[in-house]
Amino acid sequence: MVTLTHAGVRHLIEEYGGCDRYYTEMISAEAITAHSEFRSWYLDLQPAPERTIYQFLFRDAEAIARVAAEVAELGALGIDLNMGCSAPHIARGGGGIAWMQRPDEARRAVAAARATAPRAKLSVKLRLGERRAVEPVAEFAEALCREGLDEITLHPKTRSEPESRPADWRFIAELQERVPVPVNASGGVTSVELLHRRIDRFRPAAVMIGREAIRSPWIFAHARGRRIEVDRRVAADRFLELLVQHQPPEFHATRAKRFFQYYTQPLRWGARLFQTLKKCASLAEIRMQVHEYLEQHPEERFPGVGAGSDVALCELGELGEFDKARHASGVTPSRHGL
Ligand SMILES: Cc1cc2nc3c(=O)[nH]c(=O)nc-3n(C[C@H](O)[C@H](O)[C@H](O)COP(=O)(O)O)c2cc1C
């Protein structure tokens, strides 16, 4: 996730036991091949190169081939092509979800990445597209699979559905029936309990946890049943240390604020705290404000084992017979993150 899943945050998660797989921020392929100033920070694969996938934003097949060649020897687990980001400025530039409108070129892009990086795990991140239906995304994805794709992650929402609307995981199961590669689910996991319920119900190949991994960097450990005692003050301090160690000074303020936007969400007065943090002039001041809040609200400092934030907990309603059919699918789900 842009501004969030940099090496600092990945180290933090790793210190809480880690997850099966990390994804970098969506990195501009052009910025990498143009040798931009921050290139080495974006390409940093620590702390677990063999479990980390580069995700790229790109506008044409040549760009993805060039960047795939450049990163081929850096030791990443794979390359993920972002064809799902719906941010207007990304789509206007021809990246993210705009790829779904250019299926032939998208096929060429997958083929080019496959040819350049034959050993890399090659995946795409998708949304549903324009309509709440599986057909358009399934057709698009089937064609990409024929070019050598290894897996797909679907955020099952349309281009225009707002963040507040729940992702409809029924589309994960529907897409899985249409394509020969594993389909991972992304969207709306806010607690371990909800994660397990969704796995039981929809049987995704794996689950990508996004914002909750920032609210609760320990969620992967808790999902595995590990009893980790969490102290939100210690985690905040450690994040700030890791941010300084693993990001360039130019990024510190923006990335700290983005992190705390999510980290403060589970707190009762988190919205107010975040407004205060946004105005802080230094990381030291952010740290002090977080300490002060948790001193005033000591009951929030130690979330229980297994607890998630449960912010915006969204269930999908009664899905009845649909679920029962999926239970029989026999897929063994795993979980990975970011
Ligand atoms: C701040 C922010 C940045 C994001 N950046 C990316 C990104 O770089 N690449 C990507 O594939 N998805 C990105 N996403 C979407 C998430 O990967 C994920 O699909 C979405 O947040 C739903 O999952 P969640 O409910 O677990 O967060 C971003 C989301 C947010 C909120």
The ligand as a Gaussian input file, in Angstrom:
#p B3LYP/6-31G(d) Opt

LIG

0 1
 C       -3.713000       4.214000       1.801000
 C       -3.932000       3.049000       0.891000
 C       -2.980000       2.749000      -0.053000
 C       -3.166000       1.654000      -0.899000
 N       -2.191000       1.352000      -1.784000
 C       -2.309000       0.251000      -2.561000
 C       -1.262000      -0.137000      -3.413000
 O       -0.209000       0.510000      -3.478000
 N       -1.434000      -1.253000      -4.154000
 C       -2.578000      -2.021000      -4.085000
 O       -2.679000      -3.032000      -4.765000
 N       -3.578000      -1.668000      -3.279000
 C       -3.477000      -0.559000      -2.505000
 N       -4.477000      -0.227000      -1.659000
 C       -5.682000      -1.104000      -1.591000
 C       -5.419000      -2.240000      -0.609000
 O       -4.409000      -3.118000      -1.091000
 C       -6.659000      -3.084000      -0.355000
 O       -7.066000      -3.709000      -1.554000
 C       -7.809000      -2.268000       0.208000
 O       -7.366000      -1.339000       1.181000
 C       -8.840000      -3.193000       0.843000
 O       -8.220000      -4.058000       1.765000
 P       -8.203000      -3.771000       3.368000
 O       -9.636000      -3.586000       3.785000
 O       -7.563000      -4.998000       3.940000
 O       -7.420000      -2.508000       3.577000
 C       -4.332000       0.872000      -0.815000
 C       -5.287000       1.191000       0.139000
 C       -5.113000       2.258000       0.981000
 C       -6.176000       2.576000       1.992000

